[in-house]
């Protein structure tokens, strides 16, 4: 039997059907290449609301047709384009131009975090609000320069802002 063809691109997905021994409703990172073949990787931990995926994956069955994976927008920082509520209950409303962070839980359910500026840094909270999949079209990814934080520099979850004003 040959390798699977017409595979989805590498990226974040939620399983919508069992794929071999992999159950429905799991956050996975899919690689469409690799050794010994295409496979899925589970998150093993989270740092600043971003999943760290295991280096050990599970190859997909040889006869797999690429179905059973729902693509998810990448984790990261976004700008809200249009107002939307988190869910049908309308617990939280997100306003246009708000700065938010998108993350996921282990079931691949979207979580929205609202960073705040506090004492010279952007504080990224550890708790977020579940958001329905349909709301994610209201987000635009931001290009935000990030660097690895030195131990104790900004505390957990914070991004340090530069000191002073730079005029060009």
Secondary structure, DSSP 4 states (H G I P E B T S, - for coil): -PPP-SPPPSEEEEESS-BTTBPSS-EEEEESS-SSSSEEEEEEEEETTEEEE-S--EEPPTT--S-SEEE-PPSEEEEE-S-EESSTT---EEPTT-EEEEEE-TT--EEEE--EEETTEEE--S--EE--GGGGGGEEE------PPPTTSS-TTEEEPPSS----
